[in-house]
Amino acid sequence: MDSHSTDVLVIGGGPAGYVAGIRLGQLGTKAILVERENMGGTCLNWGCIPS
């Protein structure tokens, strides 16, 4: 198993998680994001505004 060093571990790549990962990167923080499904979650991939 590989070993990684990080400042922050973001669990979940949904609407909040992937934005948190992007912002942490912009701030120069070493971050790892873990997601078991598609990045972005339900809102990004399937839509969360009912028609």
PDB file of N, CA, C and O in Angstrom:
ATOM      1  N   MET A   1       0.840  -1.166   0.000  1.00  0.00           N
ATOM      2  CA  MET A   1       0.000   0.000   0.000  1.00  0.00           C
ATOM      3  C   MET A   1       0.893   1.238   0.000  1.00  0.00           C
ATOM      4  O   MET A   1       1.887   1.298   0.723  1.00  0.00           O
ATOM      5  N   ASP A   2       0.526   2.228  -0.821  1.00  0.00           N
ATOM      6  CA  ASP A   2       1.263   3.484  -0.864  1.00  0.00           C
ATOM      7  C   ASP A   2       0.920   4.345   0.341  1.00  0.00           C
ATOM      8  O   ASP A   2      -0.169   4.245   0.906  1.00  0.00           O
ATOM      9  N   SER A   3       1.859   5.186   0.722  1.00  0.00           N
ATOM     10  CA  SER A   3       1.659   6.111   1.833  1.00  0.00           C
ATOM     11  C   SER A   3       1.667   7.536   1.291  1.00  0.00           C
ATOM     12  O   SER A   3       2.507   7.888   0.463  1.00  0.00           O
ATOM     13  N   HIS A   4       0.733   8.346   1.761  1.00  0.00           N
ATOM     14  CA  HIS A   4       0.631   9.734   1.317  1.00  0.00           C
ATOM     15  C   HIS A   4       0.627  10.661   2.524  1.00  0.00           C
ATOM     16  O   HIS A   4       0.077  10.329   3.574  1.00  0.00           O
ATOM     17  N   SER A   5       1.239  11.817   2.364  1.00  0.00           N
ATOM     18  CA  SER A   5       1.232  12.839   3.407  1.00  0.00           C
ATOM     19  C   SER A   5       0.365  14.000   2.930  1.00  0.00           C
ATOM     20  O   SER A   5       0.489  14.447   1.790  1.00  0.00           O
ATOM     21  N   THR A   6      -0.513  14.486   3.807  1.00  0.00           N
ATOM     22  CA  THR A   6      -1.424  15.561   3.419  1.00  0.00           C
ATOM     23  C   THR A   6      -1.738  16.449   4.618  1.00  0.00           C
ATOM     24  O   THR A   6      -1.547  16.055   5.769  1.00  0.00           O
ATOM     25  N   ASP A   7      -2.223  17.654   4.327  1.00  0.00           N
ATOM     26  CA  ASP A   7      -2.674  18.565   5.382  1.00  0.00           C
ATOM     27  C   ASP A   7      -4.142  18.310   5.720  1.00  0.00           C
ATOM     28  O   ASP A   7      -4.548  18.385   6.880  1.00  0.00           O
ATOM     29  N   VAL A   8      -4.935  18.005   4.678  1.00  0.00           N
ATOM     30  CA  VAL A   8      -6.383  17.844   4.853  1.00  0.00           C
ATOM     31  C   VAL A   8      -6.859  16.646   4.036  1.00  0.00           C
ATOM     32  O   VAL A   8      -6.414  16.438   2.907  1.00  0.00           O
ATOM     33  N   LEU A   9      -7.765  15.862   4.613  1.00  0.00           N
ATOM     34  CA  LEU A   9      -8.439  14.780   3.904  1.00  0.00           C
ATOM     35  C   LEU A   9      -9.907  15.162   3.784  1.00  0.00           C
ATOM     36  O   LEU A   9     -10.600  15.313   4.790  1.00  0.00           O
ATOM     37  N   VAL A  10     -10.380  15.319   2.551  1.00  0.00           N
ATOM     38  CA  VAL A  10     -11.786  15.635   2.302  1.00  0.00           C
ATOM     39  C   VAL A  10     -12.489  14.318   1.988  1.00  0.00           C
ATOM     40  O   VAL A  10     -12.090  13.606   1.067  1.00  0.00           O
ATOM     41  N   ILE A  11     -13.521  13.997   2.742  1.00  0.00           N
ATOM     42  CA  ILE A  11     -14.269  12.760   2.529  1.00  0.00           C
ATOM     43  C   ILE A  11     -15.562  13.104   1.802  1.00  0.00           C
ATOM     44  O   ILE A  11     -16.435  13.773   2.354  1.00  0.00           O
ATOM     45  N   GLY A  12     -15.678  12.645   0.570  1.00  0.00           N
ATOM     46  CA  GLY A  12     -16.860  12.893  -0.247  1.00  0.00           C
ATOM     47  C   GLY A  12     -16.607  13.971  -1.279  1.00  0.00           C
ATOM     48  O   GLY A  12     -16.138  15.062  -0.954  1.00  0.00           O
ATOM     49  N   GLY A  13     -16.919  13.658  -2.523  1.00  0.00           N
ATOM     50  CA  GLY A  13     -16.708  14.604  -3.617  1.00  0.00           C
ATOM     51  C   GLY A  13     -18.004  15.169  -4.149  1.00  0.00           C
ATOM     52  O   GLY A  13     -18.118  15.455  -5.341  1.00  0.00           O
ATOM     53  N   GLY A  14     -18.978  15.332  -3.280  1.00  0.00           N
ATOM     54  CA  GLY A  14     -20.253  15.930  -3.678  1.00  0.00           C
ATOM     55  C   GLY A  14     -20.118  17.438  -3.836  1.00  0.00           C
ATOM     56  O   GLY A  14     -19.001  17.947  -3.937  1.00  0.00           O
ATOM     57  N   PRO A  15     -21.232  18.162  -3.860  1.00  0.00           N
ATOM     58  CA  PRO A  15     -21.210  19.603  -4.088  1.00  0.00           C
ATOM     59  C   PRO A  15     -20.296  20.367  -3.130  1.00  0.00           C
ATOM     60  O   PRO A  15     -19.655  21.334  -3.541  1.00  0.00           O
ATOM     61  N   ALA A  16     -20.224  19.962  -1.884  1.00  0.00           N
ATOM     62  CA  ALA A  16     -19.353  20.657  -0.922  1.00  0.00           C
ATOM     63  C   ALA A  16     -17.925  20.130  -0.970  1.00  0.00           C
ATOM     64  O   ALA A  16     -16.973  20.905  -0.893  1.00  0.00           O
ATOM     65  N   GLY A  17     -17.774  18.817  -1.098  1.00  0.00           N
ATOM     66  CA  GLY A  17     -16.456  18.204  -1.050  1.00  0.00           C
ATOM     67  C   GLY A  17     -15.543  18.604  -2.186  1.00  0.00           C
ATOM     68  O   GLY A  17     -14.378  18.934  -1.962  1.00  0.00           O
ATOM     69  N   TYR A  18     -16.069  18.579  -3.429  1.00  0.00           N
ATOM     70  CA  TYR A  18     -15.178  18.910  -4.526  1.00  0.00           C
ATOM     71  C   TYR A  18     -14.847  20.395  -4.550  1.00  0.00           C
ATOM     72  O   TYR A  18     -13.748  20.769  -4.958  1.00  0.00           O
ATOM     73  N   VAL A  19     -15.773  21.252  -4.121  1.00  0.00           N
ATOM     74  CA  VAL A  19     -15.477  22.685  -4.013  1.00  0.00           C
ATOM     75  C   VAL A  19     -14.449  22.924  -2.912  1.00  0.00           C
ATOM     76  O   VAL A  19     -13.556  23.757  -3.069  1.00  0.00           O
ATOM     77  N   ALA A  20     -14.565  22.203  -1.803  1.00  0.00           N
ATOM     78  CA  ALA A  20     -13.579  22.316  -0.723  1.00  0.00           C
ATOM     79  C   ALA A  20     -12.200  21.911  -1.224  1.00  0.00           C
ATOM     80  O   ALA A  20     -11.209  22.574  -0.918  1.00  0.00           O
ATOM     81  N   GLY A  21     -12.127  20.822  -1.995  1.00  0.00           N
ATOM     82  CA  GLY A  21     -10.850  20.382  -2.553  1.00  0.00           C
ATOM     83  C   GLY A  21     -10.228  21.417  -3.464  1.00  0.00           C
ATOM     84  O   GLY A  21      -9.025  21.668  -3.395  1.00  0.00           O
ATOM     85  N   ILE A  22     -11.042  22.023  -4.323  1.00  0.00           N
ATOM     86  CA  ILE A  22     -10.550  23.071  -5.223  1.00  0.00           C
ATOM     87  C   ILE A  22     -10.030  24.253  -4.424  1.00  0.00           C
ATOM     88  O   ILE A  22      -8.934  24.748  -4.687  1.00  0.00           O
ATOM     89  N   ARG A  23     -10.807  24.709  -3.450  1.00  0.00           N
ATOM     90  CA  ARG A  23     -10.408  25.879  -2.655  1.00  0.00           C
ATOM     91  C   ARG A  23      -9.148  25.602  -1.844  1.00  0.00           C
ATOM     92  O   ARG A  23      -8.272  26.462  -1.751  1.00  0.00           O
ATOM     93  N   LEU A  24      -9.048  24.427  -1.264  1.00  0.00           N
ATOM     94  CA  LEU A  24      -7.849  24.072  -0.508  1.00  0.00           C
ATOM     95  C   LEU A  24      -6.623  24.110  -1.410  1.00  0.00           C
ATOM     96  O   LEU A  24      -5.560  24.570  -0.994  1.00  0.00           O
ATOM     97  N   GLY A  25      -6.765  23.629  -2.648  1.00  0.00           N
ATOM     98  CA  GLY A  25      -5.666  23.695  -3.603  1.00  0.00           C
ATOM     99  C   GLY A  25      -5.295  25.123  -3.944  1.00  0.00           C
ATOM    100  O   GLY A  25      -4.113  25.451  -4.046  1.00  0.00           O
ATOM    101  N   GLN A  26      -6.301  25.985  -4.123  1.00  0.00           N
ATOM    102  CA  GLN A  26      -6.041  27.396  -4.416  1.00  0.00           C
ATOM    103  C   GLN A  26      -5.288  28.074  -3.281  1.00  0.00           C
ATOM    104  O   GLN A  26      -4.489  28.981  -3.513  1.00  0.00           O
ATOM    105  N   LEU A  27      -5.543  27.634  -2.063  1.00  0.00           N
ATOM    106  CA  LEU A  27      -4.880  28.217  -0.893  1.00  0.00           C
ATOM    107  C   LEU A  27      -3.509  27.599  -0.628  1.00  0.00           C
ATOM    108  O   LEU A  27      -2.826  27.976   0.325  1.00  0.00           O
ATOM    109  N   GLY A  28      -3.108  26.647  -1.475  1.00  0.00           N
ATOM    110  CA  GLY A  28      -1.799  26.034  -1.322  1.00  0.00           C
ATOM    111  C   GLY A  28      -1.748  24.905  -0.310  1.00  0.00           C
ATOM    112  O   GLY A  28      -0.669  24.462   0.083  1.00  0.00           O
ATOM    113  N   THR A  29      -2.912  24.442   0.109  1.00  0.00           N
ATOM    114  CA  THR A  29      -2.983  23.349   1.076  1.00  0.00           C
ATOM    115  C   THR A  29      -2.843  22.018   0.346  1.00  0.00           C
ATOM    116  O   THR A  29      -3.385  21.842  -0.746  1.00  0.00           O
ATOM    117  N   LYS A  30      -2.132  21.104   0.938  1.00  0.00           N
ATOM    118  CA  LYS A  30      -1.989  19.767   0.375  1.00  0.00           C
ATOM    119  C   LYS A  30      -3.208  18.954   0.806  1.00  0.00           C
ATOM    120  O   LYS A  30      -3.348  18.612   1.980  1.00  0.00           O
ATOM    121  N   ALA A  31      -4.094  18.644  -0.151  1.00  0.00           N
ATOM    122  CA  ALA A  31      -5.351  17.979   0.180  1.00  0.00           C
ATOM    123  C   ALA A  31      -5.532  16.713  -0.647  1.00  0.00           C
ATOM    124  O   ALA A  31      -5.088  16.637  -1.793  1.00  0.00           O
ATOM    125  N   ILE A  32      -6.186  15.729  -0.056  1.00  0.00           N
ATOM    126  CA  ILE A  32      -6.598  14.510  -0.750  1.00  0.00           C
ATOM    127  C   ILE A  32      -8.108  14.403  -0.594  1.00  0.00           C
ATOM    128  O   ILE A  32      -8.642  14.570   0.503  1.00  0.00           O
ATOM    129  N   LEU A  33      -8.798  14.121  -1.708  1.00  0.00           N
ATOM    130  CA  LEU A  33     -10.241  13.953  -1.690  1.00  0.00           C
ATOM    131  C   LEU A  33     -10.559  12.488  -1.990  1.00  0.00           C
ATOM    132  O   LEU A  33     -10.038  11.922  -2.951  1.00  0.00           O
ATOM    133  N   VAL A  34     -11.410  11.877  -1.171  1.00  0.00           N
ATOM    134  CA  VAL A  34     -11.799  10.476  -1.340  1.00  0.00           C
ATOM    135  C   VAL A  34     -13.287  10.422  -1.673  1.00  0.00           C
ATOM    136  O   VAL A  34     -14.117  10.968  -0.946  1.00  0.00           O
ATOM    137  N   GLU A  35     -13.615   9.758  -2.781  1.00  0.00           N
ATOM    138  CA  GLU A  35     -15.008   9.621  -3.212  1.00  0.00           C
ATOM    139  C   GLU A  35     -15.216   8.212  -3.757  1.00  0.00           C
ATOM    140  O   GLU A  35     -14.390   7.723  -4.528  1.00  0.00           O
ATOM    141  N   ARG A  36     -16.300   7.556  -3.369  1.00  0.00           N
ATOM    142  CA  ARG A  36     -16.550   6.194  -3.856  1.00  0.00           C
ATOM    143  C   ARG A  36     -17.363   6.171  -5.150  1.00  0.00           C
ATOM    144  O   ARG A  36     -17.340   5.175  -5.873  1.00  0.00           O
ATOM    145  N   GLU A  37     -18.070   7.239  -5.446  1.00  0.00           N
ATOM    146  CA  GLU A  37     -18.900   7.305  -6.655  1.00  0.00           C
ATOM    147  C   GLU A  37     -18.304   8.328  -7.626  1.00  0.00           C
ATOM    148  O   GLU A  37     -17.108   8.615  -7.572  1.00  0.00           O
ATOM    149  N   ASN A  38     -19.139   8.875  -8.513  1.00  0.00           N
ATOM    150  CA  ASN A  38     -18.695   9.913  -9.443  1.00  0.00           C
ATOM    151  C   ASN A  38     -18.483  11.230  -8.710  1.00  0.00           C
ATOM    152  O   ASN A  38     -19.246  11.574  -7.807  1.00  0.00           O
ATOM    153  N   MET A  39     -17.447  11.966  -9.099  1.00  0.00           N
ATOM    154  CA  MET A  39     -17.198  13.274  -8.496  1.00  0.00           C
ATOM    155  C   MET A  39     -18.375  14.203  -8.771  1.00  0.00           C
ATOM    156  O   MET A  39     -18.947  14.183  -9.860  1.00  0.00           O
ATOM    157  N   GLY A  40     -18.731  15.008  -7.789  1.00  0.00           N
ATOM    158  CA  GLY A  40     -19.792  15.981  -7.944  1.00  0.00           C
ATOM    159  C   GLY A  40     -21.112  15.577  -7.320  1.00  0.00           C
ATOM    160  O   GLY A  40     -21.966  16.428  -7.073  1.00  0.00           O
ATOM    161  N   GLY A  41     -21.290  14.305  -7.064  1.00  0.00           N
ATOM    162  CA  GLY A  41     -22.509  13.842  -6.415  1.00  0.00           C
ATOM    163  C   GLY A  41     -23.747  13.932  -7.289  1.00  0.00           C
ATOM    164  O   GLY A  41     -23.657  14.110  -8.504  1.00  0.00           O
ATOM    165  N   THR A  42     -24.896  13.805  -6.655  1.00  0.00           N
ATOM    166  CA  THR A  42     -26.174  13.761  -7.355  1.00  0.00           C
ATOM    167  C   THR A  42     -26.468  15.045  -8.115  1.00  0.00           C
ATOM    168  O   THR A  42     -26.884  14.990  -9.272  1.00  0.00           O
ATOM    169  N   CYS A  43     -26.261  16.192  -7.493  1.00  0.00           N
ATOM    170  CA  CYS A  43     -26.626  17.463  -8.130  1.00  0.00           C
ATOM    171  C   CYS A  43     -25.873  17.688  -9.439  1.00  0.00           C
ATOM    172  O   CYS A  43     -26.474  18.103 -10.430  1.00  0.00           O
ATOM    173  N   LEU A  44     -24.596  17.426  -9.457  1.00  0.00           N
ATOM    174  CA  LEU A  44     -23.798  17.661 -10.657  1.00  0.00           C
ATOM    175  C   LEU A  44     -24.080  16.626 -11.738  1.00  0.00           C
ATOM    176  O   LEU A  44     -24.157  16.977 -12.916  1.00  0.00           O
ATOM    177  N   ASN A  45     -24.234  15.375 -11.370  1.00  0.00           N
ATOM    178  CA  ASN A  45     -24.332  14.301 -12.357  1.00  0.00           C
ATOM    179  C   ASN A  45     -25.750  13.971 -12.810  1.00  0.00           C
ATOM    180  O   ASN A  45     -25.932  13.531 -13.945  1.00  0.00           O
ATOM    181  N   TRP A  46     -26.745  14.165 -11.976  1.00  0.00           N
ATOM    182  CA  TRP A  46     -28.112  13.792 -12.338  1.00  0.00           C
ATOM    183  C   TRP A  46     -29.107  14.936 -12.198  1.00  0.00           C
ATOM    184  O   TRP A  46     -30.232  14.826 -12.684  1.00  0.00           O
ATOM    185  N   GLY A  47     -28.727  16.018 -11.555  1.00  0.00           N
ATOM    186  CA  GLY A  47     -29.606  17.158 -11.381  1.00  0.00           C
ATOM    187  C   GLY A  47     -30.381  17.094 -10.084  1.00  0.00           C
ATOM    188  O   GLY A  47     -30.892  16.037  -9.713  1.00  0.00           O
ATOM    189  N   CYS A  48     -30.472  18.213  -9.393  1.00  0.00           N
ATOM    190  CA  CYS A  48     -31.179  18.225  -8.112  1.00  0.00           C
ATOM    191  C   CYS A  48     -32.314  19.243  -8.102  1.00  0.00           C
ATOM    192  O   CYS A  48     -32.920  19.482  -7.057  1.00  0.00           O
ATOM    193  N   ILE A  49     -32.611  19.848  -9.259  1.00  0.00           N
ATOM    194  CA  ILE A  49     -33.732  20.783  -9.334  1.00  0.00           C
ATOM    195  C   ILE A  49     -34.858  20.059 -10.068  1.00  0.00           C
ATOM    196  O   ILE A  49     -34.738  19.792 -11.264  1.00  0.00           O
ATOM    197  N   PRO A  50     -35.947  19.737  -9.374  1.00  0.00           N
ATOM    198  CA  PRO A  50     -37.039  19.024 -10.046  1.00  0.00           C
ATOM    199  C   PRO A  50     -37.688  19.881 -11.132  1.00  0.00           C
ATOM    200  O   PRO A  50     -37.834  21.094 -10.980  1.00  0.00           O
ATOM    201  N   SER A  51     -38.064  19.241 -12.206  1.00  0.00           N
ATOM    202  CA  SER A  51     -38.710  19.995 -13.292  1.00  0.00           C
ATOM    203  C   SER A  51     -40.217  19.865 -13.223  1.00  0.00           C
ATOM    204  O   SER A  51     -40.925  20.432 -14.056  1.00  0.00           O
TER     205      SER A  51
END
